[in-house]
Amino acid sequence: MTTLTSTHPTRVLHPVVATGLDPPETNMDQPINAALPLCVEDRDQQQGRPPRDDLTDVSFRHSGWAPVRTRVWRALQDADASDNRLANFETCGHHAWVLESVTNPGEYRIAADKCHDRFCGPCGAERSRVIASNVLSTVGESAPRFLTLTLKARSEQLTLTIDRLYKSFTRLRQRHLWKHSVTGGVAFLEVKRSRDCNHWHVHLHTLIEGTYLCKRKLTRAWYQITGDSYIVDIQLVDNRNSLVRYVAKYASKPLDPTTTRSHAALVEAIEALKGRRLCLTFGSWRSVVLTELPDSDEWNAVAPLPEILQRAENGDGSARRILDLLKGNNPCQSPRPPPKSCTHGDVHGQQQLDWTDAQYVLDVPPF
């Protein structure tokens, strides 16, 4: 079997979180095959075209949500996102390198430039894994509860609806019912559009710790606070796997697929969510930093990702083995060699994150 090596010197990287998310990194000292520095063209030239996918590592990272990524890209432009934000969003995934664990040889990860934009699908999925890991550590052995709070839809701007939801949640936490039963927790915002696309639906998906909270009393309190909303749902967490799935699902995205299908709605959502906190901690959890990367293993650079993809395409067994390990056990993908073009929605080894179909596969290797 051919051994993969790189002409770039091997280096020891900073620790990478056990869930697979690498810390924000630089361009790896500009590897030998790095592209020339990238810049964003004039706005007039950007309008109407998709974000660049001519870079193998960028197209590989975003293949699973390419159509939605294009819609988000154009909405960011119309929402007057900064040139720097657009540049980071467009080249997210560039300078990608495959890493191998120091303490567990044969375990691989991918490190790359990341945009960390809240509307970037892969970055959101990675962020959700970190949050889920930290939530699991914070919960410990206790049995928290899932609580969903919903507002009745009105014909109003999204920013007003979100303001109303956050203010109502603040007032709920001031009630004796809440203070008597809830010690702390975290809440995630989700934004949806109605079936007729005429109204916004916003939800707070919360994870709370404490004692029994009567749903009937909670419903009454929520109705008194909002004046028109009474739909709440609360349930005890049945197992830790459900906890991780719940947190990972809602921590990864502020927007529902119903929002990403409409350009006007997407632009309004981007503008309404600007500067807002999408993840709220309260009570005893207020000091918890859920996006903090825990200490983990060290990783050595193996080779640039485009090099491994090219070798795998040429039949290199070692490169194919690495890609098989990187892609993990993804039930949404059938075994096949890496394609020549990494621009399709089911690229082998790429995380599937299709907001249009609301398919979330969170147990695949990160990139």
C-alpha positions as CSV (number, residue, x, y, z in Angstrom):
1,M,0.0,0.0,0.0
2,T,1.3,3.4,-0.9
3,T,2.1,5.7,2.0
4,L,0.8,9.2,1.8
5,T,3.4,11.8,2.5
6,S,3.7,15.5,1.9
7,T,6.5,17.7,0.8
8,H,5.4,20.2,3.4
9,P,7.1,19.8,6.8
10,T,5.1,17.9,9.4
11,R,4.0,20.1,12.2
12,V,2.2,19.7,15.6
13,L,-1.0,21.6,15.7
14,H,-3.0,23.0,18.6
15,P,-5.3,20.6,20.4
16,V,-8.5,19.7,18.6
17,V,-11.8,19.0,20.4
18,A,-12.8,15.4,20.8
19,T,-16.0,16.0,18.9
20,G,-13.9,16.8,15.9
21,L,-14.0,20.5,15.6
22,D,-10.6,22.1,15.1
23,P,-9.8,25.5,16.5
24,P,-9.7,28.5,14.2
25,E,-6.5,28.2,12.4
26,T,-4.4,30.2,10.0
27,N,-3.5,29.2,6.5
28,M,-1.1,26.6,7.7
29,D,1.9,28.7,6.9
30,Q,0.8,28.8,3.3
31,P,1.2,25.2,2.1
32,I,3.0,24.7,-1.2
33,N,-0.2,24.1,-3.2
34,A,-2.1,27.1,-1.7
35,A,-4.0,29.3,-4.1
36,L,-3.0,33.0,-4.5
37,P,-4.5,35.3,-1.9
38,L,-8.3,35.7,-2.6
39,C,-10.2,38.9,-2.7
40,V,-13.8,39.8,-3.2
41,E,-14.7,41.5,-6.5
42,D,-16.8,44.6,-6.9
43,R,-20.4,44.2,-5.8
44,D,-21.6,44.6,-9.3
45,Q,-19.6,41.6,-10.5
46,Q,-20.7,39.5,-7.5
47,Q,-24.4,40.0,-8.0
48,G,-26.1,37.1,-9.8
49,R,-23.3,34.6,-9.6
50,P,-22.9,31.7,-7.2
51,P,-20.1,31.7,-4.6
52,R,-16.9,30.3,-6.1
53,D,-16.6,26.6,-6.1
54,D,-13.5,26.3,-8.4
55,L,-11.4,25.4,-5.3
56,T,-11.5,21.7,-4.7
57,D,-11.4,22.0,-0.9
58,V,-14.1,24.7,-0.8
59,S,-16.4,22.8,-3.1
60,F,-15.8,19.6,-1.1
61,R,-16.7,21.3,2.2
62,H,-19.9,22.8,0.8
63,S,-21.2,20.2,-1.6
64,G,-23.9,18.9,0.7
65,W,-25.7,22.3,0.7
66,A,-24.5,23.9,-2.4
67,P,-27.9,25.2,-3.7
68,V,-28.8,26.7,-0.4
69,R,-25.4,28.2,0.0
70,T,-25.8,30.0,-3.2
71,R,-29.2,31.5,-2.0
72,V,-27.6,32.5,1.3
73,W,-24.7,34.1,-0.5
74,R,-27.0,36.2,-2.6
75,A,-29.1,37.1,0.4
76,L,-26.0,38.2,2.3
77,Q,-25.2,40.5,-0.6
78,D,-28.7,42.1,-0.6
79,A,-28.5,42.4,3.1
80,D,-25.4,44.6,2.7
81,A,-23.0,42.2,4.4
82,S,-19.4,43.5,4.6
83,D,-16.9,42.6,1.9
84,N,-14.8,40.8,4.6
85,R,-17.8,38.7,5.6
86,L,-18.6,37.8,2.0
87,A,-14.9,36.9,1.3
88,N,-14.8,34.6,4.4
89,F,-18.1,33.0,3.5
90,E,-17.1,32.4,-0.1
91,T,-13.7,30.8,0.6
92,C,-14.8,28.9,3.8
93,G,-12.9,25.5,3.6
94,H,-9.9,26.7,1.7
95,H,-6.3,25.7,2.7
96,A,-7.7,22.3,3.9
97,W,-5.3,19.8,5.3
98,V,-5.9,16.3,6.5
99,L,-4.6,15.7,10.1
100,E,-3.8,12.5,11.9
101,S,-4.2,12.0,15.7
102,V,-0.9,11.8,17.6
103,T,-2.2,9.5,20.3
104,N,-4.6,7.5,18.1
105,P,-2.8,6.9,14.8
106,G,-5.3,6.1,12.1
107,E,-7.8,8.7,13.3
108,Y,-8.1,11.6,10.9
109,R,-9.6,15.1,10.8
110,I,-9.7,18.0,8.4
111,A,-8.5,21.5,9.3
112,A,-9.2,24.5,7.1
113,D,-10.0,28.2,7.0
114,K,-13.5,28.7,8.4
115,C,-15.9,31.6,8.0
116,H,-17.8,30.8,11.3
117,D,-20.8,32.6,9.8
118,R,-24.1,31.9,11.6
119,F,-25.6,31.2,8.2
120,C,-22.9,28.8,7.0
121,G,-24.2,25.2,7.1
122,P,-21.0,23.3,7.8
123,C,-19.7,25.9,10.3
124,G,-23.1,25.7,12.1
125,A,-23.0,21.9,12.3
126,E,-19.5,22.1,13.7
127,R,-20.5,24.7,16.3
128,S,-23.5,22.6,17.3
129,R,-21.2,19.6,18.1
130,V,-19.1,21.8,20.4
131,I,-22.2,23.2,22.1
132,A,-23.7,19.7,22.5
133,S,-20.4,18.4,24.0
134,N,-20.3,21.3,26.5
135,V,-24.0,20.9,27.3
136,L,-23.5,17.3,28.1
137,S,-20.6,18.2,30.4
138,T,-22.7,20.9,32.1
139,V,-25.7,18.6,32.6
140,G,-23.7,15.9,34.2
141,E,-25.9,13.1,35.5
142,S,-29.0,15.2,36.1
143,A,-32.2,14.7,34.0
144,P,-33.0,18.0,32.3
145,R,-36.2,18.8,30.4
146,F,-36.9,20.0,26.8
147,L,-39.2,23.0,26.7
148,T,-40.4,24.6,23.5
149,L,-42.1,28.1,23.6
150,T,-44.0,29.3,20.6
151,L,-45.6,32.6,19.7
152,K,-48.8,33.0,17.7
153,A,-48.0,34.3,14.2
154,R,-48.9,37.9,13.4
155,S,-48.6,40.0,10.3
156,E,-45.5,41.9,11.5
157,Q,-41.8,42.2,10.7
158,L,-39.6,39.4,11.9
159,T,-37.5,41.8,14.1
160,L,-40.6,42.7,16.0
161,T,-41.6,39.1,16.4
162,I,-38.2,38.2,17.8
163,D,-38.3,41.1,20.2
164,R,-41.7,40.0,21.4
165,L,-40.5,36.4,22.0
166,Y,-37.3,37.5,23.9
167,K,-39.2,39.9,26.1
168,S,-41.9,37.3,26.8
169,F,-39.2,34.8,27.8
170,T,-37.6,37.3,30.1
171,R,-40.9,37.9,31.8
172,L,-41.5,34.2,32.1
173,R,-38.2,33.7,33.9
174,Q,-39.3,36.4,36.4
175,R,-42.4,34.4,37.4
176,H,-42.5,32.6,40.7
177,L,-43.5,29.4,38.9
178,W,-40.2,29.5,36.9
179,K,-38.0,30.5,39.8
180,H,-39.4,27.8,42.0
181,S,-38.8,25.0,39.5
182,V,-36.0,26.0,37.1
183,T,-32.4,26.5,38.2
184,G,-30.7,27.1,34.8
185,G,-30.5,26.2,31.2
186,V,-30.0,27.2,27.6
187,A,-32.3,28.4,24.9
188,F,-32.0,28.3,21.1
189,L,-33.9,30.5,18.6
190,E,-35.5,29.0,15.5
191,V,-37.2,31.0,12.8
192,K,-39.8,29.6,10.4
193,R,-42.2,30.8,7.7
194,S,-45.9,29.8,7.6
195,R,-47.1,27.5,4.8
196,D,-48.6,30.4,2.9
197,C,-45.4,32.4,3.5
198,N,-47.3,35.3,4.9
199,H,-46.3,35.0,8.6
200,W,-43.2,34.4,10.7
201,H,-43.1,31.6,13.3
202,V,-40.4,31.9,16.0
203,H,-39.7,29.4,18.7
204,L,-37.4,29.1,21.6
205,H,-36.1,25.5,22.1
206,T,-34.8,25.4,25.7
207,L,-33.1,22.8,27.8
208,I,-33.8,23.4,31.5
209,E,-32.6,22.0,34.8
210,G,-34.6,21.9,38.0
211,T,-37.6,20.2,39.5
212,Y,-41.1,19.3,38.1
213,L,-42.7,22.1,36.1
214,C,-46.4,21.8,35.6
215,K,-47.4,22.1,31.9
216,R,-50.9,23.4,32.7
217,K,-49.5,26.2,34.9
218,L,-46.8,26.9,32.4
219,T,-49.3,27.2,29.6
220,R,-51.4,29.6,31.6
221,A,-48.4,31.8,32.5
222,W,-47.2,31.9,28.9
223,Y,-50.7,33.0,27.7
224,Q,-50.9,35.7,30.4
225,I,-47.5,37.0,29.3
226,T,-48.0,36.9,25.5
227,G,-51.7,37.7,25.5
228,D,-52.4,35.3,22.6
229,S,-50.0,32.3,22.7
230,Y,-50.6,29.2,24.7
231,I,-48.7,26.4,22.8
232,V,-45.9,25.1,24.9
233,D,-44.3,21.6,25.1
234,I,-42.3,20.2,27.9
235,Q,-40.9,16.7,28.3
236,L,-38.3,15.0,30.4
237,V,-35.1,13.9,28.6
238,D,-35.3,10.1,28.2
239,N,-31.6,9.5,27.5
240,R,-28.3,11.3,26.9
241,N,-28.4,10.5,23.1
242,S,-31.7,12.3,22.8
243,L,-30.1,15.2,24.7
244,V,-27.2,15.5,22.3
245,R,-29.4,15.2,19.2
246,Y,-31.8,17.8,20.5
247,V,-29.1,20.3,21.3
248,A,-27.1,19.6,18.1
249,K,-30.2,20.1,16.0
250,Y,-31.2,23.5,17.3
251,A,-27.7,24.9,18.0
252,S,-26.7,24.4,14.3
253,K,-29.1,26.7,12.6
254,P,-31.3,29.7,13.4
255,L,-33.3,29.3,10.1
256,D,-35.8,26.6,9.0
257,P,-35.8,25.4,5.4
258,T,-39.1,27.3,4.9
259,T,-37.0,30.5,5.2
260,T,-34.1,29.6,3.0
261,R,-36.4,28.9,0.0
262,S,-37.5,32.5,-0.3
263,H,-34.9,35.2,-1.2
264,A,-36.9,38.0,0.3
265,A,-37.5,36.1,3.6
266,L,-33.9,35.1,3.8
267,V,-32.8,38.7,3.4
268,E,-35.2,39.8,6.1
269,A,-34.0,37.1,8.4
270,I,-30.4,38.0,7.9
271,E,-31.1,41.6,8.7
272,A,-33.4,40.8,11.7
273,L,-30.8,38.5,13.3
274,K,-27.9,40.8,12.9
275,G,-26.3,41.3,16.3
276,R,-28.7,39.1,18.1
277,R,-27.8,36.2,20.4
278,L,-29.1,33.0,19.0
279,C,-28.0,30.9,22.0
280,L,-29.1,32.2,25.5
281,T,-27.9,30.8,28.8
282,F,-29.8,31.7,32.0
283,G,-29.8,30.9,35.8
284,S,-27.0,28.8,37.0
285,W,-25.9,28.3,33.4
286,R,-25.3,32.0,32.7
287,S,-21.5,31.7,33.2
288,V,-21.2,28.6,31.0
289,V,-19.3,29.2,27.7
290,L,-20.9,26.7,25.4
291,T,-18.7,27.4,22.4
292,E,-15.5,26.8,24.3
293,L,-13.3,24.1,22.8
294,P,-12.3,21.4,25.4
295,D,-8.8,20.2,25.6
296,S,-8.1,17.2,23.4
297,D,-5.5,15.4,21.3
298,E,-2.8,16.9,19.2
299,W,-2.8,16.4,15.5
300,N,-0.1,16.1,12.8
301,A,-0.5,17.4,9.3
302,V,-0.6,14.5,6.7
303,A,-1.2,16.3,3.4
304,P,-3.4,18.9,1.7
305,L,-6.9,17.7,1.1
306,P,-6.8,18.3,-2.6
307,E,-3.7,16.1,-2.9
308,I,-5.4,13.3,-1.1
309,L,-8.6,13.6,-3.2
310,Q,-6.4,13.6,-6.4
311,R,-4.5,10.5,-5.2
312,A,-7.7,8.7,-4.3
313,E,-9.1,9.5,-7.7
314,N,-6.0,8.0,-9.3
315,G,-6.5,4.8,-7.3
316,D,-4.2,5.3,-4.4
317,G,-5.3,2.8,-1.8
318,S,-3.9,4.7,1.2
319,A,-5.7,7.9,0.1
320,R,-9.0,6.0,-0.4
321,R,-8.6,4.5,3.1
322,I,-8.1,7.9,4.6
323,L,-11.2,9.3,2.9
324,D,-13.2,6.2,4.0
325,L,-12.2,7.0,7.6
326,L,-12.9,10.7,7.2
327,K,-16.4,10.1,5.8
328,G,-17.3,7.9,8.8
329,N,-20.4,5.9,9.0
330,N,-22.8,8.1,7.0
331,P,-26.1,6.2,6.2
332,C,-27.0,8.8,3.6
333,Q,-24.2,8.0,1.3
334,S,-23.5,4.8,-0.6
335,P,-19.9,3.6,-1.1
336,R,-18.2,5.0,-4.2
337,P,-14.8,6.6,-5.0
338,P,-14.4,10.3,-4.8
339,P,-15.8,12.0,-7.9
340,K,-13.7,14.2,-10.2
341,S,-15.9,17.2,-9.4
342,C,-16.8,17.9,-5.8
343,T,-19.7,20.2,-6.7
344,H,-22.7,17.8,-6.2
345,G,-24.9,17.4,-3.2
346,D,-23.8,13.9,-2.2
347,V,-20.0,14.0,-2.6
348,H,-18.6,10.9,-1.0
349,G,-17.0,11.8,2.4
350,Q,-18.8,15.1,2.7
351,Q,-21.2,16.0,5.5
352,Q,-24.8,16.1,4.3
353,L,-26.5,19.3,5.4
354,D,-29.4,20.0,3.1
355,W,-31.6,22.7,4.6
356,T,-34.1,22.4,1.7
357,D,-35.0,18.9,2.6
358,A,-34.3,19.4,6.3
359,Q,-31.9,16.4,6.4
360,Y,-29.3,16.7,9.2
361,V,-26.6,14.1,9.6
362,L,-24.6,15.2,12.5
363,D,-22.5,12.1,13.2
364,V,-20.2,12.5,10.3
365,P,-16.5,13.6,10.5
366,P,-16.2,17.4,10.6
367,F,-14.7,19.6,8.0
